[in-house]
Structure formats: structure tokens, C-alpha cells
Amino acid sequence: MMGADKQGKVYEKYVKIGIFVVADVIVTVLVSVLSLMLRFDISYEHIPVQYIEAIWKFMPYNIILVIITFSVFKLYSSIWSFAGETEVINIILANIAITLFMAFGYIIMGVWMPRSYYIIYPLLLSAFTLASRFSYRWLRHVKRKHGRKDSVTVNTMIIGAGNAGQAIIKEITSSKYLNKKIRCIIDDNPYKKGKYIDGYKIIGNRECIVEAARKYAIDEIIIAIPSASKKVIKELLDICKETDAKLKTLPGIYQLINEEVSVAKLRDVEIEDLLGRESIKVDLNHIMQYIYGKVVMVTGGGGSIGSELCRQIASHGAKQLIIVDIYENNAYDIQQELKHDYPELDLQVLIASVRNTHRISGLIKKYRPEIVFHAAAHKHVPLMEDSPNEAIKNNVFGTLKTATAAGEYGVKRFVLISTDKAVNPTNIMGASKRMCEMIIQMLNHKYDTEFVAVRFGNVLGSNGSVIPLFKKQIEQGGPVLVTHPDIIRYFMTIPEAVSLVLQAGAYAKGGEIFILDMGEPVKILDLAKNLIRLSGYKVGRDIKIEFSGLRPGEKLYEELLMDEEGLQDTENKLIHIGKPIDFDEEEFIIQLEELKKISQKDSEEIKQKVKEIVPTYKVDEH
């Protein structure tokens, strides 16, 4: 079937070329005669006989000259459905070249044609050639529109009348495979209002969006402004989400640079677009010198944060990367990816639990990493509330065992991945992470290793995050479940979080808790509403929102800093250092021993013991 389809396309290609060749032959004959007629009062009888005889004698050579020259200028291989300025220029240049060769031919024949003939001829030849090519484009357009009558047409609004917008419009209007119908164009440039692109009118600026969406029954809005800032995109999205239309946008300005603007490059608007801030950019090439040529270990290296850490480390010249994870599927996935992308990397992927003292100590002793990023942890709040002893065994004692081994075997730098939930924790996961911070603070006084923690909030796209859950609920027709109408969270993308973790690692001197600036907190209810609207649905009518109540241990809002902690700036204004809170380290060691015994017994008293160690922990009594 595929072979027959290919043969059909080849046949269609040569038929099209044949049609153009026949058209060019007819045009050449007509233009040769008509150019003389225009010189002699549009009368064939008034043309001197020597000129008539000359053009008919030279006609076979002229036809061959036209076909060869048009071939050289690619006028038979251009895709006229997408023809633009380049094709028009090629036609004009080809016809000028034909005229020069033709004049030379007449001179060889000893015929001196009127001088005006050499002006009229290329003008007419260009006009007729353009007409034949663009009439083909027009016929294709008509045929395409006629062929779509039985299909569902998507009324489309284009926002942006620049290069990207024009490219999208050209593709939509010329493709027989797209069922989009452009109804109007929006652009904030006042000088473009009332003008047309390919016959479609620019009706006004962003203030017209909502009214135009109703007037033209718009089903889809395409934002084709890849150079726009996140702030501008958010402003446009805030307007567009008041319509019933589904939204699509181009990813970024690099699409224009790489000439990749097309309908295929459009993506659905993601909820990240509504955070209203530019992506955090970190000059990793500058600050990653502390990674270059080093042996680096990442625990939990197959997880959302851990795997991105591994990618960044692999791309910045680590001497050896050791990935440790208890989940073999995650470890396998990142192993295959890195082996493909960085075949020269000395990569070791090891299955191990940070809870296994002998195993984790043995690995650090064997490979002697100079830097350890400790991302291994149980992180799902509701699950850890139901299994608090497991949270303590894995998070607290997994960190203690890994960090102790790092100190004993001379690791230069140990970076703990912490969370905003460690601040005044209301859940066992957050309390366990607070104890992890206390552990690295304590061990920093005991070993030469520089122990630091990096604390940040929710990560968009990470395993178990709210956005994929909302999307799944919308795909299933709802309802979208929000725990509480007033709940808010800080958000950051995985690459942003990891880049700042790596930079914080460069600033480490030992004992610090680095706190990442997450921007303004976002209301989860607003995220749910926006995601429903951006999916092309009406909140409450198509997809309902229901409130399920706060889950065990869940806060209405998260904090990034304890009241007792002061803030110290770093070179990067998005990374701050919290002043360490003093505590009795000897008493803490005793408390950890007691906690260990209780957790090993899977005792129900575990939360009360955690409360003794972390006084700011608010135990859920229910």
C-alpha cells in the first residue's frame, strides 16, 4: 500500500510539472506575439513581416530557452501552495535572463527587434507566468475549501500578525489536511488594524478578543507571538480564558530562528504559562565548574528531581556519575537516556536503599564521590501520614546513614534536597525533612564535609504533582477535586528547581539551608479553573470543581522560612540562606536513637516522638 501511495505521489508530481511546461509553452507563444502587437498599435497586420518571420523562426529555440531557464531557477520544483517573495523574485530574474539570451539569439540571426520589445516581453512573460503559478495556488485553495464541506470546521482566531502569525496563516490556508478556518486576526500594533494577511482582516487589538470570539463563534485561539514575554502571554491568556475557545501557542522565539514555525509546532497552553513570570535562567556553565572532573553521586537519581540533576551533571563534564535508586524501573530509564545522550560518560547505576547502612556505606567507600546530592526520599504527604514509620525510616535514617558515610569517607560536599513543608510542619513528611535538615546541620560540625540543604516548594510536572492529576480528571470528564477553596502553593518547574539546587551547591560553605525564591504563591482553585478553561471547557457547566477537604497533614499554605530564621542574600537574588536554628545536638542524638527504636517497632507513638524532636510540628490528632 505504501509503495502504491509513493508511486501515486511521484505520478502526481510529474503531471503537475507537465501542466506547467505546457502552460509555459503557450505563454511563450502568446507573449512573443503580443509583445510585438503592443508595439504596433495592438494590430497583427501592422507588424512588419521581418519581425513576424523572426519570432516564428526563433520560437522553438525560445521555448527550449524558457523551459531550461525556468528549470534552473527551480520554477518547476517549487511548492506553489506555499509560494512567496522568493518564488516571485525567481520568476522575474528568470525572465530577465531569458530576454537577454533571446536578444543575443536575434542578433546572431541578424534581426534587430524594436528596443521596446525587450522591455514589453519580460514584463508580459513575468505577468503571465505569475498568473499561471498563482492561479494553480488559488485553484488548490478553492478545491481544499470545497473538499472540507463535509468535515467539522474549527473557527480560528490568530493573535499576532508578525512573521510567526503569517507562517501559521499560510499553512492553515494552504493545507488540505487542516480543518481550521481563520475568521479574524488580532494584533496590538495600531498601524496593522484594518489591514489584511492572505485575505484575512486584522480587526483590532487584544480588547477585541472576547467580543470577536462571540461574533465569529471562535473554537480555537492560536497565540503566534513566540517573542512575547511570559508577562504578555499571561495577560493575553487571562483575556482568552474568558472565551469558550481552546488555546494553543508557539513554544518560543527559537522556533522563528530555526524556521520551525508550523501548525505542528503549536502546543496546548500549559498551566505554567499562567504563572506570569519568566523562567528562571541560571548560567550553569559558569557555576558548574565545581562539578567538572568530579565523581558525583545522586541518591534517588531516578526520581523527578534526581533524574534532572543527573542530566545536568552529565552535561557538565563530571568525571563519573553514580546513580543510586531503590526503584529499578526509574533507574533503568535514566540509565538508558544518559547512555544514549552521553556515551562517553562514566556512568554507574546501582540499585540500593539508603536505609541499608552496609550497602550505602559500601558504595560511598568504593566509589569515593566528591559530591553527593541526596534526593532519595518518600515525599507524598497523605501516604506518609498513613505510614509514618516508613517516612522516618527512609527520610530521617536514610539521610543519617548516607550523610554519615559521606562524612566518614571524605565526601567534599553533601547537598540535601529539602522542602518548604519542613517549615512549621503539619505532616510527618515535612517533619521528617526538618529532622534531615537538623542532621546535616549537626554533621557539618563533626566532619570536614560541607553539608547543606536546599529547600523549595512544589515542582510542576514532578511525580504526583497536582497538574497531571487535574489533567487526568479533566480528560475523564471531571469533577476536578480541590481540597480547599483557599489552599495556595508555591510552584517551580523541574529544570528551574534543579538549576538552583546546583547553583546553591556551588555556594555551599557548610551548614547552610538554602531557600529558593519561588515567586508569588498560586491559588490551587485558580489553577484548576484555568486548566479547565484552557482545555476548552466551561467551569461548572462542562467540568465541575468539587472540594474534597484538606487531607491529613495538609496545610492551607506553605512557608519557605521559619520565623526564627533570618535571610541572607547570595550572588543569585533567587537563592537565600536561612540562618541556622540552634539546638542541643547531644540531646538530638539521644532522641534519634529513641526514634529509631520506635520506628523499627512500627509504633503508633511515632508522631508524638517526632513532636518532641521538632517542636514546631503540629500533630494531626484525627
C-alpha positions as CSV (number, residue, x, y, z in Angstrom):
1,M,0.0,0.0,0.0
2,M,2.8,2.4,0.9
3,G,4.6,1.6,-2.4
4,A,1.4,2.4,-4.4
5,D,0.9,5.6,-2.4
6,K,4.5,6.6,-3.2
7,Q,4.1,5.8,-6.9
8,G,0.9,7.9,-6.9
9,K,2.7,10.9,-5.4
10,V,5.5,10.6,-8.0
11,Y,2.9,10.4,-10.8
12,E,1.1,13.4,-9.4
13,K,4.4,15.3,-9.3
14,Y,5.3,14.7,-12.9
15,V,1.7,15.5,-14.0
16,K,2.0,18.9,-12.3
17,I,5.3,19.6,-14.0
18,G,3.8,18.6,-17.3
19,I,0.9,21.0,-16.8
20,F,3.4,23.8,-16.0
21,V,5.5,23.1,-19.1
22,V,2.5,23.1,-21.4
23,A,1.3,26.3,-19.8
24,D,4.8,27.9,-20.3
25,V,4.9,26.9,-23.9
26,I,1.5,28.5,-24.6
27,V,2.5,31.6,-22.6
28,T,5.8,31.9,-24.5
29,V,4.0,31.8,-27.9
30,L,1.3,34.3,-26.7
31,V,3.8,36.7,-25.2
32,S,6.1,36.7,-28.2
33,V,3.3,37.8,-30.5
34,L,1.5,40.0,-28.0
35,S,4.7,42.0,-27.3
36,L,5.0,42.9,-30.9
37,M,1.3,43.7,-31.2
38,L,1.5,46.2,-28.3
39,R,4.5,47.8,-30.0
40,F,2.4,48.2,-33.2
41,D,-1.0,49.5,-32.0
42,I,-2.3,46.1,-31.0
43,S,-2.6,45.0,-34.6
44,Y,-1.1,41.9,-36.0
45,E,-1.4,43.2,-39.6
46,H,0.7,46.3,-38.8
47,I,3.7,44.2,-37.6
48,P,6.5,44.3,-40.2
49,V,6.9,40.9,-42.0
50,Q,10.6,40.5,-40.9
51,Y,9.6,40.7,-37.3
52,I,6.8,38.1,-37.7
53,E,9.2,35.7,-39.5
54,A,11.9,36.2,-36.9
55,I,9.8,35.4,-33.9
56,W,8.3,32.2,-35.6
57,K,11.7,31.1,-36.7
58,F,13.2,31.7,-33.3
59,M,10.1,30.2,-31.5
60,P,11.4,26.6,-31.0
61,Y,14.7,27.9,-29.5
62,N,12.7,30.4,-27.4
63,I,10.5,27.6,-26.0
64,I,13.6,25.5,-25.1
65,L,15.3,28.5,-23.6
66,V,12.2,29.2,-21.4
67,I,12.0,25.6,-20.2
68,I,15.7,25.3,-19.4
69,T,15.9,28.7,-17.7
70,F,12.7,28.0,-15.6
71,S,14.3,24.7,-14.6
72,V,17.5,26.4,-13.5
73,F,15.5,28.9,-11.4
74,K,13.5,26.0,-9.8
75,L,10.2,27.1,-11.2
76,Y,9.2,23.5,-11.8
77,S,10.2,22.2,-8.4
78,S,8.9,25.0,-6.1
79,I,5.8,24.2,-3.9
80,W,3.4,26.8,-5.3
81,S,0.9,26.2,-2.5
82,F,3.4,27.9,-0.2
83,A,4.9,30.4,-2.8
84,G,6.1,33.7,-1.5
85,E,8.6,36.5,-2.3
86,T,11.4,34.1,-3.2
87,E,9.4,32.5,-6.0
88,V,8.3,35.9,-7.4
89,I,11.9,37.1,-7.5
90,N,13.0,33.9,-9.2
91,I,10.3,34.4,-11.9
92,I,11.4,37.9,-12.6
93,L,15.1,37.0,-12.7
94,A,14.4,34.0,-14.9
95,N,12.5,36.2,-17.4
96,I,15.2,38.8,-17.4
97,A,17.8,36.1,-18.2
98,I,15.5,34.7,-21.0
99,T,15.2,38.2,-22.5
100,L,19.0,38.7,-22.6
101,F,19.6,35.3,-24.2
102,M,16.8,35.9,-26.7
103,A,18.3,39.3,-27.7
104,F,21.6,37.6,-28.2
105,G,19.9,35.0,-30.4
106,Y,18.1,37.6,-32.6
107,I,21.5,39.4,-33.0
108,I,23.0,36.1,-34.3
109,M,20.1,35.8,-36.7
110,G,20.8,39.4,-37.9
111,V,17.4,40.6,-36.8
112,W,17.2,43.9,-35.0
113,M,13.9,43.9,-33.0
114,P,12.4,47.1,-31.7
115,R,14.0,48.2,-28.4
116,S,10.6,48.4,-26.7
117,Y,10.1,44.7,-27.4
118,Y,12.9,43.8,-25.0
119,I,11.0,45.8,-22.3
120,I,7.5,44.6,-23.0
121,Y,8.4,40.9,-23.5
122,P,9.9,40.2,-19.9
123,L,7.1,42.3,-18.3
124,L,4.4,40.2,-20.1
125,L,6.2,36.9,-19.6
126,S,6.6,37.6,-15.8
127,A,2.9,38.6,-15.5
128,F,1.6,35.6,-17.4
129,T,4.0,33.2,-15.5
130,L,2.9,34.6,-12.2
131,A,-0.7,34.3,-13.2
132,S,-0.3,30.7,-14.2
133,R,1.5,29.8,-11.0
134,F,-0.7,31.6,-8.6
135,S,-3.9,30.5,-10.4
136,Y,-2.7,27.0,-9.5
137,R,-2.4,28.0,-5.9
138,W,-5.9,29.6,-6.0
139,L,-7.4,26.5,-7.6
140,R,-5.8,24.3,-4.8
141,H,-7.3,26.7,-2.2
142,V,-10.7,26.5,-3.7
143,K,-10.5,22.7,-4.0
144,R,-9.4,22.4,-0.4
145,K,-12.2,24.6,0.9
146,H,-14.7,22.6,-1.3
147,G,-13.3,19.3,0.0
148,R,-13.9,20.3,3.6
149,K,-17.6,21.0,3.4
150,D,-18.5,17.7,5.0
151,S,-15.9,18.0,7.8
152,V,-16.3,19.9,11.0
153,T,-14.7,23.3,10.6
154,V,-12.8,24.8,13.5
155,N,-13.3,28.6,13.6
156,T,-9.9,30.0,14.4
157,M,-8.6,33.3,15.7
158,I,-4.9,34.2,15.2
159,I,-3.3,36.5,17.8
160,G,-0.1,38.1,16.3
161,A,0.3,39.4,12.8
162,G,4.1,39.1,12.7
163,N,6.2,36.5,10.9
164,A,5.1,33.6,13.0
165,G,1.4,34.6,12.6
166,Q,1.8,34.9,8.8
167,A,3.6,31.5,8.6
168,I,0.7,29.8,10.6
169,I,-1.9,31.5,8.4
170,K,-0.2,30.5,5.2
171,E,-0.1,26.8,6.4
172,I,-3.7,26.8,7.5
173,T,-5.0,28.3,4.3
174,S,-2.9,26.1,2.0
175,S,-3.1,22.7,3.7
176,K,-5.8,20.2,2.7
177,Y,-5.3,18.3,5.9
178,L,-6.3,21.1,8.3
179,N,-9.9,21.8,9.1
180,K,-9.3,25.2,10.6
181,K,-11.0,28.3,9.2
182,I,-9.4,31.6,10.0
183,R,-12.1,34.1,11.0
184,C,-10.1,37.0,12.2
185,I,-6.6,38.2,13.3
186,I,-5.7,40.2,16.4
187,D,-2.6,42.4,16.8
188,D,-1.8,45.2,19.3
189,N,0.0,47.3,16.7
190,P,-2.5,50.1,15.8
191,Y,-1.0,50.6,12.3
192,K,-2.0,47.0,11.4
193,K,-5.7,47.4,12.2
194,G,-7.9,47.1,9.2
195,K,-5.2,45.5,7.0
196,Y,-5.2,42.0,5.6
197,I,-2.9,38.9,5.6
198,D,-3.8,36.5,2.8
199,G,-7.2,38.0,2.7
200,Y,-7.9,37.8,6.4
201,K,-8.6,41.0,8.3
202,I,-6.7,42.3,11.3
203,I,-9.7,43.5,13.3
204,G,-8.0,45.2,16.2
205,N,-6.1,44.7,19.4
206,R,-6.5,42.4,22.5
207,E,-9.5,44.4,23.7
208,C,-11.4,42.9,20.8
209,I,-10.7,39.3,21.7
210,V,-13.7,38.4,23.8
211,E,-16.2,40.2,21.5
212,A,-14.7,38.8,18.4
213,A,-14.8,35.3,19.9
214,R,-18.5,35.6,20.3
215,K,-19.1,37.3,17.0
216,Y,-17.2,34.7,14.9
217,A,-18.1,31.7,17.1
218,I,-14.4,31.0,17.7
219,D,-13.5,27.4,18.6
220,E,-9.7,27.9,18.8
221,I,-7.4,30.7,19.5
222,I,-3.7,30.5,18.4
223,I,-1.2,32.8,20.1
224,A,1.5,33.2,17.5
225,I,3.9,35.6,19.3
226,P,6.9,33.5,20.2
227,S,9.0,36.6,21.1
228,A,6.5,37.7,23.7
229,S,7.5,37.7,27.4
230,K,5.8,35.5,29.9
231,K,4.0,38.6,31.4
232,V,2.5,39.5,28.0
233,I,1.5,35.8,27.3
234,K,-0.2,35.7,30.8
235,E,-2.1,38.9,30.1
236,L,-3.4,37.5,26.8
237,L,-4.3,34.2,28.4
238,D,-6.2,36.0,31.1
239,I,-8.3,37.6,28.4
240,C,-8.6,34.4,26.2
241,K,-9.8,32.2,29.1
242,E,-12.9,34.3,29.3
243,T,-13.9,32.8,25.9
244,D,-15.1,29.3,25.3
245,A,-12.2,28.7,22.8
246,K,-9.4,26.2,23.2
247,L,-6.0,27.9,23.3
248,K,-2.7,27.0,21.5
249,T,0.6,28.7,21.4
250,L,4.1,28.5,19.9
251,P,6.8,27.4,22.3
252,G,9.3,30.2,21.9
253,I,11.3,32.6,19.7
254,Y,13.8,29.8,18.8
255,Q,11.1,28.4,16.6
256,L,11.4,31.5,14.4
257,I,15.2,31.4,14.4
258,N,15.2,27.8,13.3
259,E,12.4,28.4,10.8
260,E,10.3,25.8,12.5
261,V,7.0,27.8,12.7
262,S,4.2,25.5,11.7
263,V,0.9,24.2,12.9
264,A,2.7,21.0,14.0
265,K,4.8,23.2,16.4
266,L,1.7,24.5,18.2
267,R,1.1,23.2,21.6
268,D,-1.8,23.4,24.0
269,V,-1.4,26.2,26.5
270,E,0.1,24.8,29.7
271,I,-0.7,25.9,33.2
272,E,2.9,27.1,33.6
273,D,2.0,29.9,31.1
274,L,-0.3,31.3,33.7
275,L,2.3,31.6,36.4
276,G,3.0,35.0,34.9
277,R,6.8,35.1,35.3
278,E,9.8,34.4,33.1
279,S,11.5,31.1,33.5
280,I,14.4,31.3,35.9
281,K,17.7,31.3,34.0
282,V,20.9,30.2,35.6
283,D,24.3,30.4,33.9
284,L,25.2,26.8,34.8
285,N,28.2,26.9,32.5
286,H,29.7,29.5,34.8
287,I,28.8,27.9,38.2
288,M,29.2,24.2,37.3
289,Q,33.0,24.2,37.5
290,Y,32.7,22.5,40.9
291,I,31.1,19.6,39.0
292,Y,33.6,19.3,36.2
293,G,36.0,16.4,36.5
294,K,34.5,15.3,39.8
295,V,32.9,12.0,40.9
296,V,29.3,12.8,41.7
297,M,26.7,10.6,43.4
298,V,22.9,11.2,43.2
299,T,20.7,9.2,45.5
300,G,17.1,8.9,44.3
301,G,18.6,9.5,40.9
302,G,15.6,8.0,39.0
303,G,13.0,10.4,40.5
304,S,11.7,13.6,39.1
305,I,14.3,15.9,40.7
306,G,17.1,13.3,40.9
307,S,16.9,12.4,37.1
308,E,17.1,16.1,36.1
309,L,20.0,16.5,38.4
310,C,21.7,13.6,36.6
311,R,21.0,15.1,33.2
312,Q,22.6,18.5,34.2
313,I,25.6,16.8,35.9
314,A,26.1,14.6,32.9
315,S,26.1,17.6,30.5
316,H,28.7,19.5,32.5
317,G,31.7,17.1,32.4
318,A,31.5,15.0,35.6
319,K,34.3,12.5,35.7
320,Q,32.0,9.8,36.9
321,L,28.2,9.8,37.7
322,I,26.9,7.3,40.2
323,I,23.1,6.9,40.3
324,V,21.6,5.2,43.3
325,D,17.9,4.3,43.5
326,I,15.8,1.6,45.0
327,Y,13.3,1.6,42.1
328,E,14.8,-0.4,39.3
329,N,12.4,0.9,36.6
330,N,13.3,4.6,37.3
331,A,17.0,3.7,37.4
332,Y,16.8,1.8,34.2
333,D,15.0,4.7,32.4
334,I,17.6,7.4,33.3
335,Q,20.4,4.9,32.6
336,Q,19.2,4.3,29.0
337,E,18.7,8.0,28.4
338,L,22.1,9.0,29.7
339,K,23.9,6.2,27.8
340,H,22.3,7.4,24.6
341,D,22.9,11.1,25.1
342,Y,26.3,10.9,26.8
343,P,28.0,7.7,25.5
344,E,31.4,8.9,26.8
345,L,30.1,9.4,30.4
346,D,31.5,7.0,33.0
347,L,28.1,6.1,34.4
348,Q,27.3,3.7,37.3
349,V,23.7,2.9,38.0
350,L,23.2,0.9,41.3
351,I,20.1,-0.4,43.0
352,A,20.3,0.3,46.7
353,S,18.3,1.5,49.6
354,V,19.6,4.4,51.6
355,R,18.1,2.6,54.7
356,N,20.7,-0.1,54.3
357,T,23.7,1.0,56.3
358,H,26.2,-1.6,54.9
359,R,25.1,-1.1,51.3
360,I,25.2,2.7,51.2
361,S,28.5,2.9,53.2
362,G,30.0,0.3,50.9
363,L,29.1,2.2,47.8
364,I,30.5,5.5,49.1
365,K,33.6,3.7,50.3
366,K,34.1,2.0,46.9
367,Y,33.4,4.9,44.5
368,R,34.6,7.8,46.8
369,P,32.3,10.5,45.4
370,E,33.4,14.1,45.9
371,I,29.9,15.4,45.8
372,V,26.7,13.8,46.9
373,F,23.2,15.1,46.0
374,H,20.7,13.3,48.3
375,A,17.3,13.3,46.6
376,A,16.1,9.9,47.9
377,A,13.0,10.3,50.0
378,H,9.4,9.4,50.5
379,K,7.5,12.6,49.6
380,H,3.8,12.0,49.2
381,V,2.1,13.7,52.2
382,P,-1.1,11.6,52.5
383,L,0.7,8.3,52.0
384,M,3.3,9.2,54.7
385,E,0.5,10.1,57.1
386,D,-0.8,6.6,56.8
387,S,2.7,5.1,57.1
388,P,4.7,7.5,59.4
389,N,7.2,4.9,60.5
390,E,8.2,4.3,56.9
391,A,8.7,8.0,56.4
392,I,11.0,8.2,59.4
393,K,13.0,5.1,58.4
394,N,13.5,6.3,54.8
395,N,13.8,10.0,55.1
396,V,15.4,10.6,58.5
397,F,17.6,7.5,58.9
398,G,18.2,7.1,55.2
399,T,19.6,10.6,55.3
400,L,21.6,10.0,58.6
401,K,23.2,6.8,57.2
402,T,24.0,8.4,53.8
403,A,25.3,11.6,55.3
404,T,27.4,9.8,58.0
405,A,29.0,7.6,55.3
406,A,29.7,10.8,53.3
407,G,31.5,12.3,56.3
408,E,33.4,9.2,57.1
409,Y,34.7,8.6,53.6
410,G,35.8,12.2,52.8
411,V,33.0,13.4,50.6
412,K,33.7,17.1,50.0
413,R,30.1,18.4,49.6
414,F,26.8,16.8,50.6
415,V,23.6,18.6,49.3
416,L,20.3,17.5,50.8
417,I,17.1,18.2,48.8
418,S,14.6,19.5,51.3
419,T,11.1,21.1,51.1
420,D,9.1,24.0,52.3
421,K,6.9,21.5,54.2
422,A,9.8,21.3,56.7
423,V,8.8,24.7,58.0
424,N,6.3,24.5,60.9
425,P,5.3,21.1,59.6
426,T,1.8,19.8,59.9
427,N,2.6,16.4,58.4
428,I,5.0,13.6,59.1
429,M,6.7,14.1,55.7
430,G,7.5,17.7,56.4
431,A,8.6,16.9,60.0
432,S,10.9,14.2,58.7
433,K,12.5,16.6,56.3
434,R,13.0,19.1,59.1
435,M,14.9,16.4,61.0
436,C,17.0,15.8,57.9
437,E,18.0,19.5,57.9
438,M,18.9,19.2,61.6
439,I,21.0,16.1,60.8
440,I,23.1,17.8,58.1
441,Q,23.5,20.8,60.4
442,M,24.8,18.6,63.2
443,L,27.1,16.5,61.0
444,N,28.6,19.7,59.5
445,H,30.2,20.3,62.9
446,K,31.5,16.7,63.1
447,Y,33.1,16.2,59.6
448,D,35.1,18.1,57.1
449,T,32.4,17.6,54.6
450,E,30.3,20.7,53.6
451,F,26.8,19.7,54.5
452,V,24.0,21.9,53.1
453,A,20.2,21.7,52.5
454,V,18.2,23.3,49.7
455,R,14.6,24.0,50.4
456,F,11.9,24.7,47.8
457,G,8.2,24.2,47.1
458,N,6.1,22.3,44.7
459,V,7.6,21.2,41.4
460,L,5.4,21.3,38.3
461,G,5.4,18.1,36.4
462,S,7.0,16.0,39.2
463,N,5.6,12.6,40.0
464,G,2.4,13.0,41.9
465,S,2.1,16.8,41.4
466,V,-1.3,18.4,41.1
467,I,-1.2,19.4,37.4
468,P,-1.1,15.9,35.9
469,L,-3.8,14.9,38.3
470,F,-6.1,17.8,37.3
471,K,-5.4,17.0,33.6
472,K,-6.4,13.4,34.1
473,Q,-9.6,14.4,35.9
474,I,-10.5,16.8,33.0
475,E,-9.8,14.1,30.4
476,Q,-12.2,11.8,32.3
477,G,-14.9,14.5,32.3
478,G,-14.5,15.7,35.8
479,P,-15.0,16.5,38.5
480,V,-11.8,18.2,39.3
481,L,-11.1,17.7,43.0
482,V,-9.6,20.6,45.0
483,T,-9.0,20.0,48.7
484,H,-10.0,23.5,49.9
485,P,-11.0,26.8,48.1
486,D,-8.3,28.8,49.9
487,I,-5.3,26.5,49.6
488,I,-2.2,28.1,48.0
489,R,1.1,26.7,46.9
490,Y,4.5,27.9,45.5
491,F,5.4,26.4,42.1
492,M,8.6,26.0,40.1
493,T,9.4,23.8,37.1
494,I,11.8,20.8,37.4
495,P,14.6,22.4,35.4
496,E,14.3,25.7,37.4
497,A,14.4,23.9,40.7
498,V,17.4,21.7,39.7
499,S,19.4,24.6,38.2
500,L,19.0,26.5,41.5
501,V,19.9,23.4,43.6
502,L,23.1,23.1,41.5
503,Q,23.9,26.7,42.0
504,A,23.2,26.5,45.7
505,G,25.7,23.6,45.8
506,A,28.3,26.0,44.3
507,Y,27.7,28.5,47.1
508,A,28.0,25.9,49.9
509,K,30.4,26.5,52.7
510,G,28.8,24.1,55.2
511,G,25.8,24.2,57.5
512,E,23.5,26.4,55.3
513,I,19.9,25.9,54.5
514,F,19.4,27.5,51.0
515,I,15.9,28.7,50.3
516,L,14.8,29.2,46.7
517,D,12.7,32.1,45.7
518,M,9.5,30.5,44.3
519,G,7.9,33.8,43.2
520,E,4.3,34.5,44.2
521,P,2.2,31.7,45.6
522,V,-0.7,30.4,43.4
523,K,-4.2,29.5,44.5
524,I,-4.9,25.9,43.6
525,L,-8.5,26.7,42.9
526,D,-7.4,29.2,40.3
527,L,-5.1,26.6,38.8
528,A,-8.0,24.2,38.4
529,K,-10.3,26.8,36.9
530,N,-7.6,28.0,34.4
531,L,-6.7,24.5,33.4
532,I,-10.4,23.7,32.7
533,R,-10.8,26.9,30.6
534,L,-7.5,26.3,28.7
535,S,-8.8,22.8,27.8
536,G,-11.7,24.4,26.1
537,Y,-14.4,23.8,28.7
538,K,-16.7,25.9,30.9
539,V,-16.1,25.7,34.6
540,G,-19.2,24.4,36.3
541,R,-21.0,23.7,33.1
542,D,-18.8,21.2,31.3
543,I,-16.4,20.3,34.1
544,K,-17.3,20.7,37.8
545,I,-15.0,21.5,40.6
546,E,-15.6,19.7,43.9
547,F,-13.9,20.3,47.3
548,S,-12.7,17.1,49.0
549,G,-11.4,18.7,52.2
550,L,-7.9,19.0,53.4
551,R,-6.0,15.7,53.5
552,P,-4.4,14.5,56.7
553,G,-1.4,16.7,57.4
554,E,-2.1,19.2,54.6
555,K,-1.7,22.9,55.1
556,L,-3.7,25.7,53.6
557,Y,-0.4,27.4,52.7
558,E,3.3,26.5,52.8
559,E,6.1,28.6,54.2
560,L,9.7,28.7,53.0
561,L,11.2,30.1,56.1
562,M,10.8,29.8,59.9
563,D,10.2,32.9,61.9
564,E,13.4,32.3,63.8
565,E,15.5,32.1,60.6
566,G,16.9,35.3,59.1
567,L,17.6,35.7,55.4
568,Q,20.9,36.3,53.9
569,D,21.3,37.0,50.2
570,T,23.6,35.2,47.8
571,E,25.0,36.4,44.4
572,N,21.9,35.0,42.9
573,K,18.9,37.0,44.2
574,L,16.7,34.0,43.8
575,I,18.7,32.0,46.3
576,H,18.7,32.9,50.0
577,I,20.4,31.5,53.1
578,G,18.4,30.8,56.2
579,K,20.2,31.4,59.5
580,P,20.6,28.0,61.2
581,I,18.4,27.5,64.3
582,D,20.5,26.3,67.3
583,F,19.5,23.1,69.0
584,D,21.1,20.7,71.5
585,E,23.0,18.3,69.3
586,E,23.8,15.8,72.0
587,E,20.2,15.6,73.1
588,F,19.2,15.3,69.4
589,I,21.5,12.2,69.0
590,I,19.8,10.6,72.0
591,Q,16.3,11.5,70.6
592,L,17.3,9.9,67.2
593,E,18.2,6.6,69.0
594,E,14.9,6.6,70.7
595,L,13.1,7.4,67.4
596,K,14.9,4.6,65.6
597,K,13.7,2.1,68.2
598,I,10.2,3.3,68.0
599,S,10.1,3.3,64.1
600,Q,11.6,-0.2,64.0
601,K,8.7,-1.4,66.1
602,D,6.2,0.4,63.8
603,S,4.8,2.0,66.9
604,E,1.8,4.3,66.8
605,E,3.7,6.6,69.2
606,I,6.0,7.8,66.4
607,K,4.2,11.1,65.8
608,Q,4.4,12.1,69.4
609,K,8.1,11.3,69.5
610,V,8.6,13.4,66.3
611,K,6.8,16.2,68.1
612,E,9.4,16.1,70.9
613,I,12.2,16.4,68.4
614,V,10.6,19.1,66.2
615,P,8.6,21.4,68.5
616,T,7.1,23.3,65.5
617,Y,5.4,20.1,64.3
618,K,1.7,20.2,64.7
619,V,0.4,16.6,65.2
620,D,-2.9,15.8,63.5
621,E,-4.9,14.2,66.3
622,H,-7.5,12.8,63.9
